[in-house]
Amino acid sequence: MNKNGTVSHLWVAIELLKGSIIIRVLCFDAIVLIITILICWSILNKPDYKTKVESAKAPPPAFISKQSLGFFEVTAYCTCEKCCGKWSDGHTASGHIIQADDKFCAADPIFPFGTMLVIPGYGYVPVLDRGGAIKGNKLDVFFPTHQEALNWGRRKLEIFI
């Protein structure tokens, strides 16, 4: 803020929900903000642009930094009532409609929806869900069946971003 109490600049962070691009811009005026939004809109509307869920099925690109986030307790779940209780409606907290071949995880709100994580033994997947017991260094990976979730068990894994 300036001495007179007005804002002299504005940080703008735009996360493209259909991709893994995060754009952070220091905006000094509205024109820069509008141009940034238009560029993002044009990227989102490219016909060949893949969604995060589609890109999660591919191995992580070589340019990903793979910075360690430390060790996490990683459990598994499916959409059954035993795993999800009253929230077993086939939708994630992000609004994603679950498909049988989806791979994603539930994480603490410190990870925005769409954050891509490398989970050893599971894959390079987006955060698309939350969970009541998923706080801090805990993750829950999705499986299409309850048996597959049970087979995963509880693992202590080093997680990368």
N, C-alpha and C positions, 0 to 999 in steps of 0.2 A: 504494500500500500504506500501511496505517496503521503507526504506530510498533511495534505488536506483530506485524507481518508478515502481517496478514490483508488481504484485498482489500476496499476500501470501496465500490467501484463497478466496473461492467463495461461496456465498450463492446460493443454488439451491432450487427453489420451483416448485414442479411438481403437477399440479392439474389433477386428472384423470377425464376426461370429462364424462366418463360412470359411475361414482360413486361419492360419497361424501367424498372421501378420499383426504386429502391434505397432502403431505409429504414435509417437509422442512428439508434440510440437509446442514450442514456446510461442504463443500468439501475442503479438503486440497490438494487433487491431483485428477488427471483424473480417476484413478482406482475407487475411491469411487463414482464419478459421473457415470461412466459406470455401476457399480453394481446397483446403485439406479435406473437408467433407465431400466435395465434388470428386476429388481423386479417389477417395475410398469408395464412394458410390459406384464409380465406373469400374473399379476392380471387382466389387461384389457382383456386378451385373454382367461380367464376362460369361458367355455360355459354357466355356470349358473350365470354369473355376470349380474346384472340388470342395466339398464340405469337410469339416474336421473329422467327422465320423468316417467318411470315405478315405481320407488320408491316413486315418489311424490303422487301416488295414495294410498299408505299405510299411516297409522298414523305415527307420528314421533316416532322413537325408544326412549326407556326410557333413554338411555345414552346421549341424546342430552342435552347440557347445558341450553338451552332456555334463553340465556342472552338477556336482553332487549336492543333494539336499540333506544328506545324512541317512541314517537308518530309520525305517518306518516299520510298524507292525502292519502287515497286509493280510486282510481277511477277504472272504468272498461271499457273494450273495446272488440270488436270482430274484425273479419277480413274484415268488410265491408268498402266501400270507405268513408263513413261518418266518421268512426272512424280512419281509417289509411291513407286516401288520396291515393296518388300515390304508397304507400307501401302496398297496400291491395292485395298482390300476394300469400298469404298463407305461407310465410316464415318469420321467426323471424330474428332479427339482428344477432343472433348467428348461423343462417343457419338451424335451426330446421324447419322441414316441419310440419305445424300445422295439428293435427287430431281433430276430433269432441269431443273426450273425454279427451283432454289435459287439464291440470291445470298447469299454470305457471304465472309468472308476468314479467312486464317490470320495470326496476329500473335504477337509476343513475349509470354511469360507475364506481363509487367507489365500486360497488358490481360486482365482476367478474362473467361472465356467469357460471352457474352451482351452484352458491351460494344458499344454501337451507334456506328459510325463513319460519317462522310460521306466518301466517296471520289469525287472529281470524275470524271465520265465512267463511273462504275460504279453508284453509288447510296448509299443509307443502309442499311447492312448490319451484321449482328451478327458478332462474332468467334466462330467455332465450331471453329477448327482451329489447330494449331501446325505448325511446320516446322523441320527441322534447320538450315536456313540463314536462318530468319526470326528474327533477333535485332535488338534495338534499333529503329532507324528503317527497318524493312523490313516490307512487307506482301505477301501473296500472295492474289490474288482468284480465286475459283472460276469456271470455265466448264464447261459440260457436254461440250464436245468439245476435243480437243487442238488442232485448227486454230484455234478461237476463242481459246484460250489463247495460241497463237503470234501471232495477229493483235494481241492486246493489247500484246505485247512487254514492254519495260521502260520505266517512266515515273517521272519525279521529280514528285511531286504534293504540294500542301499538303493535309493531312488535318485534319478537324475532328471534334470529339466533341460 
